[in-house]
Amino acid sequence: MKNPVMPYILIFAFGIVAMFLISFKGLGDAEQLAAEREGGGQKTEETAAASPEEIYQKSCIGCHGDQYQGAVGPALKGVGDHLSQEEIANVLVNGRGAMPPGMVPADKADEMAAWLSELK
C-alpha cells in the first residue's frame, strides 16, 4: 500500500526549499539596490549618457504612457504650454505630487525639460 500523505510531504518540502532559495535571491538583490543608491551601480552612468527619449523610455513611460498620453501620471503632450522649462526641470529633479524626486539626473534636467516642452 502506498502512503497517501507522501505527496503532501514532498510538496511541503519543495515549498520550504523554494522559499529559502527565493529569500537568498532577494537578499542579493537588496545588496545590489543599496549599492546603486549609494552611487556604486552602472545605472547612473548609463542614464547620464542617455538622450531625453531614452531616459523617457527607461524611467517615465510606466506612468506617463507610451505616447505621452498619461496613465498614472499626467499627459506630457503640451506640458510646455502650462509650465516653463525651468519649472519642468525643477519637477524632474525634485519631484511633485506623486512623482518621486531624482527621476532624471540633475545634469540632464535642462535637456529633458527642453525636449518635454516641445512635445505636442
C-alpha positions as CSV (number, residue, x, y, z in Angstrom):
1,M,0.0,0.0,0.0
2,K,1.1,3.5,-0.8
3,N,1.2,6.1,1.8
4,P,-1.4,8.8,0.9
5,V,0.3,11.5,2.9
6,M,3.7,11.2,1.0
7,P,2.7,13.6,-1.9
8,Y,1.8,16.3,0.6
9,I,5.1,15.9,2.5
10,L,7.0,16.2,-0.8
11,I,5.1,19.3,-1.8
12,F,5.8,20.8,1.7
13,A,9.5,20.0,1.4
14,F,9.8,21.5,-2.1
15,G,7.9,24.6,-0.9
16,I,10.3,25.1,2.0
17,V,13.3,24.8,-0.2
18,A,11.9,27.2,-2.8
19,M,11.1,29.7,-0.1
20,F,14.7,29.7,1.1
21,L,16.1,30.0,-2.4
22,I,13.9,33.0,-3.2
23,S,14.8,34.6,0.1
24,F,18.5,34.3,-0.7
25,K,18.0,35.7,-4.1
26,G,16.1,38.7,-2.6
27,L,18.9,39.4,-0.2
28,G,21.4,39.5,-3.0
29,D,19.1,41.9,-5.0
30,A,18.7,44.1,-1.9
31,E,22.5,44.5,-1.6
32,Q,22.8,45.4,-5.3
33,L,20.0,48.0,-4.9
34,A,21.7,49.5,-1.9
35,A,25.0,49.8,-3.9
36,E,23.1,51.5,-6.8
37,R,21.5,54.0,-4.4
38,E,25.0,54.9,-3.0
39,G,26.2,55.6,-6.5
40,G,28.1,52.3,-7.0
41,G,25.9,51.0,-9.8
42,Q,26.3,51.4,-13.5
43,K,22.8,52.7,-14.0
44,T,23.8,56.3,-13.1
45,E,26.4,56.3,-15.8
46,E,24.0,54.9,-18.4
47,T,21.4,57.5,-17.6
48,A,23.9,60.3,-17.8
49,A,24.9,59.4,-21.3
50,A,21.3,58.8,-22.5
51,S,19.2,61.1,-24.7
52,P,15.9,62.5,-23.4
53,E,13.9,60.0,-25.4
54,E,16.0,57.1,-23.9
55,I,15.5,58.5,-20.4
56,Y,11.8,58.7,-21.0
57,Q,11.7,55.1,-22.3
58,K,13.6,53.8,-19.2
59,S,12.1,56.0,-16.4
60,C,8.9,57.7,-17.4
61,I,6.9,55.5,-19.8
62,G,5.3,53.5,-17.0
63,C,3.5,56.5,-15.5
64,H,3.1,58.8,-18.5
65,G,2.3,56.3,-21.2
66,D,4.0,55.2,-24.5
67,Q,2.5,58.1,-26.4
68,Y,2.9,60.7,-23.6
69,Q,-0.8,60.5,-23.1
70,G,-0.7,60.0,-19.4
71,A,-1.6,57.0,-17.3
72,V,-0.9,57.1,-13.6
73,G,0.9,60.4,-14.2
74,P,-0.5,63.3,-16.2
75,A,-0.2,63.6,-20.0
76,L,3.0,65.2,-21.2
77,K,1.8,66.5,-24.6
78,G,1.5,70.2,-24.3
79,V,3.2,70.4,-20.9
80,G,5.2,73.3,-22.2
81,D,2.0,75.3,-22.6
82,H,1.4,75.2,-18.8
83,L,4.9,75.1,-17.4
84,S,8.2,76.9,-18.2
85,Q,11.3,74.9,-19.0
86,E,12.7,75.9,-15.6
87,E,9.5,74.6,-13.8
88,I,9.7,71.4,-15.8
89,A,13.4,70.9,-14.9
90,N,12.5,71.6,-11.2
91,V,9.8,68.9,-11.3
92,L,12.2,66.4,-13.0
93,V,14.8,66.9,-10.3
94,N,12.7,67.5,-7.2
95,G,9.5,65.7,-8.0
96,R,6.0,66.9,-7.5
97,G,2.8,65.3,-6.2
98,A,3.1,61.6,-6.7
99,M,6.2,61.9,-8.8
100,P,9.3,61.0,-6.8
101,P,12.4,63.2,-7.0
102,G,15.5,62.1,-8.9
103,M,13.8,60.5,-11.9
104,V,16.1,62.5,-14.1
105,P,19.8,63.3,-13.2
106,A,20.3,67.0,-12.5
107,D,22.8,67.4,-15.3
108,K,20.2,66.1,-17.8
109,A,17.2,68.0,-16.4
110,D,17.6,71.1,-18.6
111,E,17.9,69.0,-21.8
112,M,15.0,66.8,-20.8
113,A,12.9,69.9,-19.9
114,A,13.6,71.5,-23.3
115,W,12.6,68.2,-25.0
116,L,9.4,67.9,-23.0
117,S,8.3,71.5,-23.6
118,E,8.4,70.8,-27.3
119,L,6.1,67.8,-27.2
120,K,2.8,68.5,-29.0
